[in-house]
Amino acid sequence: MSAAASRPVLTVRGVELGSGRPKVIVPLTDAHDSSLIAAAKRIAASRTDMVEWRVDRYAARDDNTKVVAMAERIHQIIGDRPLLFTPRTKHEGSDWNPPGDSYRDIIADACASGHVDMVDVQYLNPAVKRCFEAARAHRVPIIASSHDFSGTPRAAEIADRLDAMASLGADIAKIAVMPRKPADVAALLEATAVAAQSSKVPLMTMSMGPLGVVSRLAGQVFGSCATFATLGGEGSAPGQLPLDEVLAVMDLLGRDL
């Protein structure tokens, strides 16, 4: 049995994360209703496997009623594709700085609505455990995430953090780091390969920016279950490539490992 065949799998709306080629996720990053709906329609007509809504980019992000209504509209448009709900904060690459319990509340309301299929929870957020509880209450799978825009930790530290996310109860453990030299990209890939050997949950890892592009394209070799791509619009993180190019490279990589 190959290493890939023994990796854990999370199935969401029929999409198997951790099995076969890495699944491709296209983010919705538009601020206003009309452009957001138009972008969702373009994505619905594409070959992407999943859709991420970066709700922190939404102009009405502080109005939970409007957020839930828009999540419902997006879900209707994209059909059977899983919708990942991601409220990113200022500490991890956004300009959103939610006050008080707002971060936990927006996650709780989205999960309670029944209109999101997965939720991204920042592992280092002080409300992480309460966010997990809110998602679990409504049986919404959780991606625990950690983003480092300043550099790349040592491979051992990356692997330890992935393990800690799984131990906390995440359904998928995600890390994105910023490389400053080629060795940083190698560290991220090494950590992924090491963690994938024993992880009880699927992993999602990437090295950002132009230097880290290889990590977004060859994840299946090292044990990453998904990657992000763009579709004629702004990406949600540095280094994301157009969807068609990502799928073409994955086709070239060929067989499941």
Salt bridges, closest charged atoms under 4 A:
ASP49 OD2 - ARG21 NH1 2.85
ASP56 OD1 - ARG54 NE 2.74
GLU72 OE1 - HIS115 NE2 3.80
ASP80 OD1 - ARG13 NH1 3.92
GLU92 OE1 - HIS147 ND1 2.90
ASP95 OD1 - ARG61 NH1 2.85
ASP101 OD1 - ARG130 NH2 2.95
ASP105 OD1 - ARG104 NH1 3.32
ASP117 OD1 - ARG13 NE 2.88
ASP117 OD2 - HIS75 NE2 2.78
ASP120 OD1 - ARG88 NH1 2.93
GLU157 OE2 - ARG161 NH2 3.34
ASP171 OD2 - ARG136 NH1 3.15
ASP184 OD1 - LYS181 NZ 3.15
GLU234 OE2 - ARG57 NH1 3.33
